[in-house]
């Protein structure tokens, strides 16, 4: 999804959303699945490949910000870097660098939505997601952007995973995630080929179809994800909203962000919880849901990937 820079004018109180081109390109390129190979003689093909089917590839290029991207607002005192899924991972990776681009008197924070990917074994015992991330890290030479403290002790692939990234982020950050993240369950925990026949096909399509044995496996995934959040949980300036809904990416959709059937924790919608954290309306905003299916506000109408 698109990474957005949210600016609020000090005097007018107008929120302006604009695409961040550098990070947006990073997001699209990371998960580009086009078979067209880039060559030195056809750079135009690369550009077309990145833009074609952008939404299907997980990127959103906004049509307009209301002023045809012609504005030059001054006096902003609030800024937030946010992204969803792959864009969320990019937001975490560039969070502190984003902070450095603003004066010290500007309140800068980051929000990670559905990007807390964990290095967990799949059903066959392999680490499918690590294999994917390893290819990205080495193909695109991501090493220079990774935390130096982590690289001193660990492999670059490990350092690219959010549980390691968040250890080095000093900018206040809010982590929004499902601990039964539908994308990770389908692509990291139970990818095709990691189980015999169609044993998991129905379950990973809809968590309501899972057997009690399969639910136990999903509970194990949840336990691992929650345990990896300890750094954020113990950081006073950070916020958490970890629900138990079978979904992925909750900020782009009104139904999950703020509606009468939005997921709630502590009787707060996601929008209300993020607002409490961002504007300092509460001293601490950290919600971690109980195990599925305990939360009655999780709806089957929520988007999943």
Secondary structure as UniProt FT lines:
FT   STRAND          4..9
FT   TURN            10..12
FT   STRAND          15..19
FT   HELIX           21..30
FT   TURN            40..41
FT   HELIX           43..51
FT   TURN            52..58
FT   TURN            68..69
FT   STRAND          76..84
FT   HELIX           86..99
FT   TURN            100..101
FT   TURN            104..105
FT   STRAND          107..113
FT   TURN            123..124
FT   HELIX           128..139
FT   TURN            140..141
FT   HELIX           142..145
FT   HELIX           148..151
FT   TURN            152..153
FT   HELIX           156..160
FT   HELIX           162..165
FT   HELIX           166..168
FT   STRAND          173..178
FT   TURN            179..180
FT   HELIX           182..184
FT   HELIX           185..189
FT   TURN            192..193
FT   TURN            197..200
FT   HELIX           201..205
FT   HELIX           207..209
FT   HELIX           212..227
FT   TURN            228..229
FT   HELIX           230..233
FT   TURN            236..237
FT   STRAND          239..243
FT   HELIX           254..257
FT   TURN            260..261
FT   TURN            266..267
FT   HELIX           270..278
FT   TURN            279..280
FT   STRAND          286..288
FT   TURN            292..293
FT   TURN            296..297
FT   TURN            300..301
//
